[in-house]
Amino acid sequence: MRRAAVSKALCAAALALLTGCSGSSVPLIPPASPSPTAVTTAPPVTVSCPLGTLESQCDGHQAHTFLPDLNAAMDRLIAKRPELFDLKNSKGGGVYGIKRLKDYLDGLVAELGAAGLCAESFDLQTVKIKSGNDYSERYNVVTDYGYVRRDDKAYLETCRPAIFPVNPADYIDRVRVGFYRYECLDGRVWPPFDDFQMPMACTAYVTATPKDKNFVSVPAVVHGNEIEWELLDGAGVVGIRPDPTGEKFNLVLEPIKLGHVYLCATVLGKRGCMTADVVP
C-alpha cells in the first residue's frame, strides 16, 4: 500500500460532505488534477517511440539482441556520471555498487535513447529496449545487493510485438475496492472480508488497488497518486475519514447505523466499487 500526504483541507472536505449530504453521489476526495489522465509518472522515453501494446506475447527463452547496446550504455554512463556509482566497491568487469538508483536507471534510458534506441524504466529494477515495434526486450539491470547487473542473466524476456510505451491508464483493467483491516472494541470477530459486512462495534479499513488484466496489482509508479473516492449510497450509515498514514488509496469507515453502503474509487478513469452492509 502506497504512502502519500493528504492535506488537512481534503480531510475536512471529506468529513463535511459525508455528514452534510445524503442520497446521490457524494465525492469524498476530489482529484487534484482536472483530468484523470494527467499523470506525472509516465515512463521516460528519450527518442520518438511508436506506441506498443499490452497484448504482446512474452517469452524469456528467445535469442536477445540488445545486451551489447545495454552494456555500452552502462560504460558511457559510468564514464560520464561516476557520482552515481560506488567505484571503490567493484565486483570486476564494470560491476559497481549503485549509489543513486533512479538516476542510474534514468541515465541508462537516456544513453540508450542517444544511441537511437527506444527505452523506458519505471519499476526501479528493469529496463525495456526496442528499435521498432516488432519486438522489445526487458533486462534486470540491478542485482539484489544493489550492484550493476550486466551479464546474460540480466536478460528477462522478449515481447512480440513491442510491449511499450503505453498510456498508464491502459495498464489498469479494473480497480479492486475492499477491506484489508479492522479494529473491534468488544472482542467481536470480524466476518470474512468477502462477506462485506461491518459490525457496528468495529472500524473498517478499505483500500483501492488498480489491477491489470491478470489481476496483478499495477505499481503506483505507473498509475500515479491521484484517486477519486465516491460514496454512492450510505451517507449517514458510515462516517468516512482519510487513512491516518496519509495514504490516498485507503479510507477508514466508522459505522453509524445499520444500513447499506456503496463505495467507489476511480483511478485514471477506471472505476471500481464495493458494496457492504453495516450489521449489529
GIQUIGI-V611255 format. One record per residue. N is the residue number from 1. RES is the residue in one letter. PSI is psi in whole degrees, 0 to 359 (* if undefined). Layout:
n=N res=RES psi=PSI
n=N res=RES psi=PSI
//
This chain:
n=1 res=M psi=131
n=2 res=R psi=154
n=3 res=R psi=127
n=4 res=A psi=152
n=5 res=A psi=140
n=6 res=V psi=125
n=7 res=S psi=156
n=8 res=K psi=327
n=9 res=A psi=319
n=10 res=L psi=321
n=11 res=C psi=312
n=12 res=A psi=321
n=13 res=A psi=318
n=14 res=A psi=316
n=15 res=L psi=319
n=16 res=A psi=320
n=17 res=L psi=324
n=18 res=L psi=325
n=19 res=T psi=343
n=20 res=G psi=0
n=21 res=C psi=163
n=22 res=S psi=160
n=23 res=G psi=254
n=24 res=S psi=182
n=25 res=S psi=132
n=26 res=V psi=105
n=27 res=P psi=130
n=28 res=L psi=306
n=29 res=I psi=99
n=30 res=P psi=147
n=31 res=P psi=141
n=32 res=A psi=332
n=33 res=S psi=142
n=34 res=P psi=343
n=35 res=S psi=126
n=36 res=P psi=347
n=37 res=T psi=1
n=38 res=A psi=98
n=39 res=V psi=132
n=40 res=T psi=1
n=41 res=T psi=22
n=42 res=A psi=143
n=43 res=P psi=137
n=44 res=P psi=130
n=45 res=V psi=128
n=46 res=T psi=346
n=47 res=V psi=170
n=48 res=S psi=113
n=49 res=C psi=125
n=50 res=P psi=149
n=51 res=L psi=141
n=52 res=G psi=198
n=53 res=T psi=146
n=54 res=L psi=0
n=55 res=E psi=18
n=56 res=S psi=157
n=57 res=Q psi=121
n=58 res=C psi=140
n=59 res=D psi=133
n=60 res=G psi=14
n=61 res=H psi=31
n=62 res=Q psi=160
n=63 res=A psi=136
n=64 res=H psi=152
n=65 res=T psi=341
n=66 res=F psi=3
n=67 res=L psi=318
n=68 res=P psi=322
n=69 res=D psi=321
n=70 res=L psi=315
n=71 res=N psi=319
n=72 res=A psi=321
n=73 res=A psi=321
n=74 res=M psi=316
n=75 res=D psi=317
n=76 res=R psi=320
n=77 res=L psi=319
n=78 res=I psi=320
n=79 res=A psi=321
n=80 res=K psi=324
n=81 res=R psi=65
n=82 res=P psi=340
n=83 res=E psi=345
n=84 res=L psi=349
n=85 res=F psi=155
n=86 res=D psi=88
n=87 res=L psi=344
n=88 res=K psi=352
n=89 res=N psi=85
n=90 res=S psi=142
n=91 res=K psi=2
n=92 res=G psi=156
n=93 res=G psi=28
n=94 res=G psi=17
n=95 res=V psi=104
n=96 res=Y psi=160
n=97 res=G psi=149
n=98 res=I psi=125
n=99 res=K psi=318
n=100 res=R psi=95
n=101 res=L psi=308
n=102 res=K psi=319
n=103 res=D psi=324
n=104 res=Y psi=312
n=105 res=L psi=317
n=106 res=D psi=323
n=107 res=G psi=320
n=108 res=L psi=315
n=109 res=V psi=317
n=110 res=A psi=318
n=111 res=E psi=320
n=112 res=L psi=321
n=113 res=G psi=320
n=114 res=A psi=335
n=115 res=A psi=4
n=116 res=G psi=12
n=117 res=L psi=156
n=118 res=C psi=135
n=119 res=A psi=154
n=120 res=E psi=155
n=121 res=S psi=126
n=122 res=F psi=12
n=123 res=D psi=11
n=124 res=L psi=27
n=125 res=Q psi=319
n=126 res=T psi=163
n=127 res=V psi=134
n=128 res=K psi=141
n=129 res=I psi=141
n=130 res=K psi=160
n=131 res=S psi=354
n=132 res=G psi=193
n=133 res=N psi=3
n=134 res=D psi=320
n=135 res=Y psi=162
n=136 res=S psi=157
n=137 res=E psi=149
n=138 res=R psi=136
n=139 res=Y psi=140
n=140 res=N psi=112
n=141 res=V psi=13
n=142 res=V psi=127
n=143 res=T psi=168
n=144 res=D psi=340
n=145 res=Y psi=13
n=146 res=G psi=28
n=147 res=Y psi=163
n=148 res=V psi=134
n=149 res=R psi=125
n=150 res=R psi=16
n=151 res=D psi=186
n=152 res=D psi=336
n=153 res=K psi=347
n=154 res=A psi=332
n=155 res=Y psi=132
n=156 res=L psi=309
n=157 res=E psi=161
n=158 res=T psi=134
n=159 res=C psi=132
n=160 res=R psi=124
n=161 res=P psi=184
n=162 res=A psi=138
n=163 res=I psi=4
n=164 res=F psi=166
n=165 res=P psi=156
n=166 res=V psi=161
n=167 res=N psi=133
n=168 res=P psi=325
n=169 res=A psi=334
n=170 res=D psi=340
n=171 res=Y psi=335
n=172 res=I psi=119
n=173 res=D psi=327
n=174 res=R psi=166
n=175 res=V psi=119
n=176 res=R psi=127
n=177 res=V psi=126
n=178 res=G psi=173
n=179 res=F psi=148
n=180 res=Y psi=351
n=181 res=R psi=159
n=182 res=Y psi=161
n=183 res=E psi=127
n=184 res=C psi=135
n=185 res=L psi=336
n=186 res=D psi=20
n=187 res=G psi=8
n=188 res=R psi=136
n=189 res=V psi=125
n=190 res=W psi=136
n=191 res=P psi=162
n=192 res=P psi=140
n=193 res=F psi=325
n=194 res=D psi=349
n=195 res=D psi=343
n=196 res=F psi=53
n=197 res=Q psi=142
n=198 res=M psi=106
n=199 res=P psi=146
n=200 res=M psi=328
n=201 res=A psi=7
n=202 res=C psi=154
n=203 res=T psi=133
n=204 res=A psi=142
n=205 res=Y psi=126
n=206 res=V psi=144
n=207 res=T psi=151
n=208 res=A psi=129
n=209 res=T psi=112
n=210 res=P psi=134
n=211 res=K psi=148
n=212 res=D psi=186
n=213 res=K psi=341
n=214 res=N psi=11
n=215 res=F psi=28
n=216 res=V psi=137
n=217 res=S psi=133
n=218 res=V psi=129
n=219 res=P psi=147
n=220 res=A psi=327
n=221 res=V psi=340
n=222 res=V psi=309
n=223 res=H psi=350
n=224 res=G psi=189
n=225 res=N psi=4
n=226 res=E psi=135
n=227 res=I psi=145
n=228 res=E psi=119
n=229 res=W psi=141
n=230 res=E psi=133
n=231 res=L psi=102
n=232 res=L psi=340
n=233 res=D psi=137
n=234 res=G psi=12
n=235 res=A psi=127
n=236 res=G psi=344
n=237 res=V psi=322
n=238 res=V psi=149
n=239 res=G psi=143
n=240 res=I psi=133
n=241 res=R psi=155
n=242 res=P psi=158
n=243 res=D psi=137
n=244 res=P psi=340
n=245 res=T psi=348
n=246 res=G psi=4
n=247 res=E psi=116
n=248 res=K psi=334
n=249 res=F psi=5
n=250 res=N psi=149
n=251 res=L psi=159
n=252 res=V psi=128
n=253 res=L psi=128
n=254 res=E psi=111
n=255 res=P psi=138
n=256 res=I psi=317
n=257 res=K psi=167
n=258 res=L psi=143
n=259 res=G psi=188
n=260 res=H psi=144
n=261 res=V psi=136
n=262 res=Y psi=107
n=263 res=L psi=132
n=264 res=C psi=154
n=265 res=A psi=138
n=266 res=T psi=128
n=267 res=V psi=120
n=268 res=L psi=42
n=269 res=G psi=357
n=270 res=K psi=125
n=271 res=R psi=141
n=272 res=G psi=150
n=273 res=C psi=159
n=274 res=M psi=134
n=275 res=T psi=139
n=276 res=A psi=163
n=277 res=D psi=135
n=278 res=V psi=123
n=279 res=V psi=163
n=280 res=P psi=*
//
